[in-house]
Amino acid sequence: MELIRGPSNLRDRHRGCVVTIGTFDGIHLGHQALLKRLCEHAARQPRPAMVLTFEPMPREYLKPESPPARLTSWRERWHILGDCGVDYMCVLRFDERLRNLSGKDFATLLAQQMHAHQIVVGHDFRFGRNGEATAESLAAHGATLGYAVDVVEPILLEGVRISSSGVREALARSDFALARSWLGRPYSMTGRVVQGNQLGRKLGFPTANLRTGRRRVPVAGIFAIRVHGVAAEPLPGVASLGTRPTIDGGGEMLLEAHLFDFTGDLYGQDDQARNRSPIVVRREKDAEPGWARRARICHWGRQTVPR
């Protein structure tokens, strides 16, 4: 998948695509239905498939003091979309200009700058000034601007519409089973291992420190995890996800992962930690005995020694 940073970087090969539009945070089953329809149209015509998305997420820009918890970082979205068969990912910077774009001007951007051949959107699509750009308005403008619009109906699970906000709510109450069913995969976070203070190493429990790539995370606490990308098979471990007020004032959200029975240098590697059921230390009985015992030792070691 090729990355295009804004309309100014569009080339002739990028024009005439089948395009879907959205934030795609989490890329849950509803998003996957859009992407499946996108790729079906693209294969049938045949034309390239493009995802048009935004950074920062619109709600992050509109509510900087209380942004939504981000399910997927920009990097994670990139990798997941690439696995969905998308050819191009075009990223528009969400700012005041884009925020105040009228529905007609947004439709014109799609037709005249991107030369979109067909647009695929969800039934509840809204964008631009006062949400003027809707599925209906895109279809109306497309009739004169020269592109077709396909509207995908919502995906329901047990009668409930799948949504990013629903996944956030499930994770916030530690319902990982529901989050997994809506995402179609276990919830995970990916990050590059960075240099820490090596205090865990001094305690006998070295941790891999991963920046989350999010202003807010949807989960926090102590978790049993499996880490992918380090060895041929996923490695079990325990992780703390949250801020560190006694070390750095609690400003940065950090994922600190300790891998059981592992020795090696992880600095600079990209690891993927897949959350299992959370291990809260006061509820060790809910976890597998061996994991709970080691998680308890690691937790109390970090908590009782000033850092």
Secondary structure, DSSP 8 states (H G I E B T S, - for coil): -EEEESGGG--GGGTT-EEEES--SS--HHHHHHHHHHHHHHHHTT--EEEEEEES-HHHHH-TTS----SS-HHHHHHHHHHTT-SEEEEEE-SHHHHT--HHHHHHIIIIIS--SEEEEETT-EESGGG-EEHHHHHHHHHHHT-EEEEE---EETTEE--HHHHHHHHHTT-HHHHHHHHTS--EEEEEEE----HHHHTT---EEEE-S-SS-S--EEEEEEEESSSSS-EEEEEEEE--HHHHTT-S-EEEEEETT--S--TT-EEEEEEEEE--GGGGGGS-HHHHHHHHHHHHHHHHS--
